[in-house]
């Protein structure tokens, strides 16, 4: 796990119990705080990951490990304590874990796509469509930027993506 992940976890271990204690009278407000926090944090994390360019396969692997570490800690954020030894026995609310799983899975899938080889283009595009929920051409372009491909090299990937989407739309309409 990277230094920045350790620092984040350490900060969360210090702050989250304080917030939980301040909102001890009403658990639902603390749960809402946690949901709002991860709903804000995860998109920012993904945005910052997408700014890493060009990103080598080794760099993407490290970010994937970091994302997994963050996901593990975020899943238990409502119960986090100042020391790892102390743990409340309460399970995180389902509404909270759903937000964490959905957001962090997206981050992990983006990194898995970046780790995959760019050639052949059709296989890369197929991998993107298969792994990332709600794929679009703007995001595909960002991932190609992360891989270090120039805009001129991205045209064939985007054409393949658009043709694949058109074909899927035709198949869905005829079904």
Beta strands, then each sheet from edge to edge (+ up, - down):
end
